[in-house]
Each structure stands twice: as C-alpha cells, then as structure tokens.
C-alpha cells in the first residue's frame, strides 16, 4: 500500500465498493429493473430509460486523451465540486483531520471541509504581491492533521495564476503527508500550461479540470480529477455509480469532436481579446480603483463605491458577483467576460 492510500480514512481503505449491475450493453437488459420503453420526449442516443455506464470507461478514455494522461489516472465526476467533495470525504476524518486553503479562493473547499467535519486551515494569499501564494506559510501551517492542500490556479476570484514552482515545491515537501490539489478550472484562459505533465514527478499532486468553462458545458456538469492510479482507485470506491448522466456523456462526446474543439479554441481567443479590451476600458472609468490582472475568464475589479456599480449593472440587466464580504476584497466585484455586446452594455452602465 502506498502512502497515497495510507493517509486516507481507514474506513475508506477498508470499504467494499457498491456492486452495480453487470454492464454488457450488447445484451437485452432484464437485470437492472429498468423500463423497457423510452420516454416520449427522450431524444438521447442511448435511451434515458437505461442507466448509463456505472463508471464510464469510454468517457474516461476520451477525457484522458484530452488531458494527456492514462485512463487509470482520471476519474470523471459531476463537475469539480463532486471531485472536491470526494477528496475531503475520502481523506479527512470528522473532528480529526484538516484541509488547508488560501483565501480569497473558491468557496467550495471550505464548504466541503465543514460538511465532513474537517477543520479549514487558512493561509491568506498575499494581496501586496498580487495575491501570490505564501508557500512558506503553507509549509508552516501544514500540521500532521492537514491531509489536503487546495490551491486554485488561476485563482477564483482574484484571477491570477499561482507560481508553478511554488506549487511543485509544496507537492515535493509534503510528499508522504498530504495531497496538493490544484484546481485548474480556468487554465485554458491562462498563458501558462497545465501542471498535468508533472503528475508523474510528484505523486502527491492532484489536478482538477472541468468542461464547464472553456468548453461551454457548465450545465452538463462534467469534470475530471487527475492523479496517481492509487488515488483514483480509492475515490472510485466512494463515487456513486452512474454519477455522470447519459445526456452529459453524450454532450461531452459532441464537445470533443474536432470541429467543436476548434470552435472552443476560437471562442477562448475571442474571450481573451475581450478580457483585454474590457480591462482597459474599466481602468479608464471614473470610480474604478483597481482592475487586477487576470489569467481567467473574469476580472476582479475594485470600485470607490462597489454597491453603486452593482446597482447600475443590475439596472442594465446584468448580474455581477459581489465579493465585498470576502477578506481583502471589501470594495471588489467579480465580472465575467461576456460577449462583445454584453461587455459594451456593462461599460455603458458604468459610464
């Protein structure tokens, strides 16, 4: 047994996974208590009256090809949120273990920890250095109770990419003690490449990817967790069978067609150009204090009066994310980069 499973909850290590119905799609299915007829509105390829594959091997292989890993190093999940939850439930004992996170950051890390009864240990990002990772403080706060270190890069909501060397240094120094989980939901919008190629060099590195952003499949809820096979095998025991639905599976296969991938690349390029245009225009607006550099598909913007800016955008039919309750962001709004027309409407509302 490797340290990757030794640090997990002993109950999960000993868990016997649920035994689902046998998957042999070429045979007539009289073993899973399904209805033999499709619903009238069912337009899916496989039929929604049938359960999808319990652990979708073809989907796993397709995503593994997209991200450049072996199929045994990928777990398909219902978005990154499910992957985060699986990690916390598998590695943290309630009332004993902890997760480390670096606020301001994605809120689901702390939510998943508290649901499981794991203590969130906070090491704030360094605002004075552009919300950089304080890797020295992370090492100092990583007690024996910390089993997971969550790092979002590019970070949500600040938009900046964390230093790759610092992340890999943490993965090296925490080897044998904790997993370093890098959430790369926005990496397609960044100039730097994913850390996926470093998985083999750093056994404790876990990477989260999603099709929600660059591929436009937020409603399909499909993400991927990339890690060493021991981690994947452990989480497979915990994830629910049939987790990824048949419509989601079919939507992903369509999104991975060459024409769809080319369109996704074109749309990312358009969004990056709009991000630069929107940032420059916002910096020129009266009442805007700071437009933070972004490697994501959004901008973190600080206003003299964020409440007034929020209200003006709302009156123009636009929703922005209010971050004023977050630490270090008392005057900040997060603005997703929209289409050129949507961005023009936003700028007009803030004139």
N, C-alpha and C positions, 0 to 999 in steps of 0.2 A: 504494500500500500504506500503510495507517495504522500508527501506532506500536503499536497493539494486536497486530498480527501481526509487526511488525519486531522486537519484543523476544522473540518466541518462538524456539524452537530452529530454526536454519536447515534442519535435516533435515526438520522437520515442515512448515515452509513449502513445501518442495520436494516433499513427499510426494504421491504419487498414491494416492488412496483405493482400497480394495478394490472391485472391480466385482462387485456381487452380482447374483443372478438378477433378471430383469425382474419388476416387481411389477404384475401385471394380474389381480386376484383374480376377475374375471368369466370368465376363460378356464380351460379344463381344463389343469392344471399337469403337463406332461410335460418340464419343463426344469430341475428342481431336485433330481432324484434322491430324491424323497420316496416313501414307501409310499402306495399309493392307498387304503388302508383305515384306518379309525380303530382304535386300541387298544380292547380290550373295556371297560376302565374309564374311557374318555375321555368326560367329560360337559361338555366345553367347548363354546362356541357355534361356534367356527371350526374345530375339529378340531386335535388336537395332532400329527397325522401331517403337518401342513403347517407350514412355517416361518412365524413371524409376519412382519409387515411389517418390512423391514430397518431403516428409520428411520421409526417410526410417526407418520405425519402427523396422523391423527385424534386420537391420544393427545396429540400435541404441541399441537394446536389446543385440545383440551379443557383441558389444563393451563395453556396461555396465557390462556384465558378465566378460569380460576380465579384466576390471579395477576395478571391485568390487564396483560399485555404482548402484543406481536405474536408470531406464531409463529416469526418469524425471530430472535427474541431468547430462545428457550428450547430447551434440549437435555434430553430425557428420559434418565434414567440409572438404573442399578441402585442406588438409594439415593444418599445424599450421598457415601458412600465412593467410589463409582466416579467421581463428578464431581471429588472431591479428587484422586484418582489421575490423571485425565485432565489436569487443570491442571498438575500437577507434571511429568508426562511430556512435556507439550507445551511448557512454558516453561523448564524447567531442564535445562541440560547437565550431565551427570555430572562431578563433580570441578571444576566451574567456577562454577555458579550456586548461589543460596541461597534459602531461604524464611524469612520471619520469623513467629514465633508468640509468643503471650503466655501463658505458663503461670501457674497451673494451667489447662489447657484440654483440649479434646478430643484424645485421643492420636493419632488417625489422621493429623493434619497432619504430625507428626514422622515417623511410620512411613512415609508416602508419600514424604517427602523422602529418608529414608535408603535406601529401596528404589531410588530413582532416582539415588542418589549425590549429592544436593544437600545442602548444609550447612544444618542448622537453626540459625537465629539467634534467641536467646531474649531477650525483653524482659518480665520478670515483671509481672503485674498488681499493683496497689498494695493490699495487704491492709489497710493502715491507713485507706484510703479506700473500704472496702467492695469490694475487688478491682476498682477502677477502672482504666481504660486509661491507661497512661503514654504519651500520644501524643507528647510532646516527646522521650522516649527512643526511641520508634519512629522518629521522623524522624532522630534522631542515628545510629541503628544501621542505617538503610537505605542501605547502600553500593550501588555500581553492580552488585554481584553479586546483590542481592536482587531477584527477579523477582515474587514473590508475598508478600503480607502476609495471613495468615489471622487473622480475628477472629470469634469465636463470640459471638453476641448474640441472646438471652440465653446466657450462657456456661455451658458444661458443663465442670467440675462445680460451679461456685460459684453458679449460678442467677441472677446479676444481669445486667441489660441494660447494655451499654456505651453511653456517651454518643454519641448520633447526630451531634451537631455535631462532635465529635472525629473520628469515623469519616469523615464527609464532608470535613472539613478535610484528613485524610490523603489521601483519594482525589484531592482537588484538588492538593495539594502534590506528590504522587508521579506525577502525570499525565505520560506520556511515558517513565516509568521502570519502573513496577511496577503490577501489578493489586492492588487491595484486595478481598479475598474475604471477604464477610460471611456466615457460616453462621447462618441463621435457622431452624434445625430446631425451635426452641421458641417461635417468635414468636407463635403462636396463643394462648399462655398468658400473654402479656405485655399490659400496659395500653397500651403504645405501638404504633404501626402499623409495618408493614414499611417498609424503605427502598426498596422496589421503585419507588415513584413518583419517586425521584431518579436512576434509571438514566440517563435522557436528559441530565441535567445533569452527570453525572460519568462520562465514557466508560470510565474505568479501574475502575469499580465492578462487581463480580460478586456475585451473591446466590445462595445455595444454599437450596433449600426441599425439604421431604420430606413424604410422606404417612404416614410411619411413626408419627408421634406423635399429633397431634390427630385424624387420620382413622382410626387404628387399623389401619394396613396395614403394620406392621413386617415381617411375613412375606412380603408381596408384593414388597418391595424395589423401590420406585419413588420416585425423587427428580427434582428439576428444577434445572438450572443456568440462571440468568437473566443475560444480559449483552448487550453490543452485538453486532449481527449478524456482525461480523468475527471476534469470539471464538468465537461459535457455529459458524461455518463452519470455522474451524481445528480445533476439537475434533471436529467431525463426521468429519474425516478419520482421527481416531485411535480413536474409539469403535468397538467391534466391531459388525458388522451383527447384527441380530436380538438385540440386547443385552437388551431388555425382553421377557420371555416372554409368550406368549399368555394364560396364566392371570392374570398380573399385569395385563396390559392390560384384560382383562375385569373384574377386581376393581376397578381404578381407575374404569372407566366406571360400575360399580354404585355406587361410593362418591361419585361426582359427581352422582348423581340428587338432585333437590330434597329428597326425604324423607330420604335418607342425610346430606345436608349439614345439614339441620335437626337430625337426631339427633346429629351430630358437635358442633354448637354447644351442644346441651343437655348433652352429656357433658363438654365443656370447662367449662361453667358449674358443673356438679356438682363437677368436679375442683378448680376454683378455690376453691369453698366448703370442700371437704375439705382443701385445702392450708392455708387459714387456720385451720381447726379443729385440724389435726394440728400445725401450728407452735405454736399457743397451748398445746396440751396438752403438747408436748415441752418447751417453755420452763418449764413447771411441774414437770417431772420432776426428781427428785434425780439428780445425776450428769451432767446436761446442762449444758454450759458455754455454748454459743452455738448458736442456730438462726439462720442467716443469711437475710436477706430473699431471696425467690425470685420471679422472673418466668417460671419454667419449671414443668414438671410433677414436680418433685422438690425436696427440701430438702437443703441442706448443713448437717450437724449435728455439732458438736464435743462430745465427752464427756470426763469425767475419766478414764474407762477405756473407750476405744472397743472394745478387744478383748473385754471382758466383755459390752458391749452387743451386739456382733456375735454372740457365742455364745448369748446369751439369745434373740435373734431367731431364730437358726438352730434352736434347740431348739423354738421355736414354729412351725417350718416356713416361716420367712421368710428370704429372701436379701436382704442389703443390700450395697452396694458399699463395699469397704474402700479408703480413699484415703490411708492413713497413710504410704505410700511417696512420695506426691506432695509437691513442695516447698510449704511454707507450710500444709500440711494434716496435720500429724503426729498429730492427735487426731480426725480427721474421718471420718465415714461419709456416703455419699450415699444418701438414702432416697427412692425413687419413691413418689409419692402413689398409693395404691391405691383400691379401693372402700371405702365406709364400713366394711364388715365387716372387710376386710383391715387397715384403719387401726386399728380397735378392737383387733384381735388384736396388732398391733405395740405399741400403747400398753400393753396388758395385760402383754406380755412384758417391758416396760421398767419396770413398776411396782416 
